[in-house]
């Protein structure tokens, strides 16, 4: 009875952990994590996470980033691959290569990349109108 509750609480702590790289910190290397990242310093290397990545105004990543969702206010240079949403605030500066599921860009953001969108493909008919999405046979 009590052991299930402790196990559940421990799992919540693991999935809700956040890694913070503070302003003024510079790190070179590769990172793998299941938790979220908050980056206000500089990272040169490869980041792989199943959590969300937030890059603050003073944050800079040079290298590769693989993850689910990312929120940029700072800078990125390299290859960015996300299965979820990439959000760019007006202060964001990205250059390189981006593969993303969804993209949200505020006016003022710099987005100098080659970008490939992954996700649901909508067909266009001859008049330029979108056709309704076809059933793929997947069940909920």
Secondary structure, DSSP 8 states (H G I E B T S, - for coil): -HHHHHHHHHHHHHHT-EEEE-TT-EEEEEEEESSEEEESSEEEEEEEESSEEEE-TT-EEEEEEEESEEEESSEEEEEEEESSEEEE-TT-EEEEEEEESEEEE-TT-EEEEEEEE-S----B-TTS-B------S---
